[in-house]
Amino acid sequence: MKRKEEDYLAKWLVRNKRMPLVIRDARQTGKSTLVRLFAKNTGLTIIELNFEETYRYKEIFSSNDVETRIQTLEIMLIERST
C-alpha cells in the first residue's frame, strides 16, 4: 500500500499543471510521515501547517484571497522561526 501512495505523489510532482494536493484519511494512518519521507527522498522543502495546534491558520483560510493568504502565512512563518 505504501508504494502505491509514493507512486501517486511522484506522478503528481511531475505533472505540468498540477493542482494543490490535499491528503485526507483517518487519524494516525501515516499521512504526515508519507509526505515527510517523500519530501526527503525528492529533495523538496515542506512547510507544515497544523490547524489543530495553531488556530490562527484556520482564520487565514476563511478568506478566498490567495495573495492575502500567502502574505499572512509568510509573516506568521517568519515570526515562528525567530
VENRAFEN-V941303 format. One line per field, one symbol per residue. ss: DSSP state (@ for helix, = for strand, . for the rest). A space follows every 10 residues. Layout:
ss: ???
This chain:
ss: .@@@@@@@@@ @@@@...... .......... @@@@@@@@@@ @@........ ....@@@@@@ .....@@@@@ @@@@@@@@@@ @.
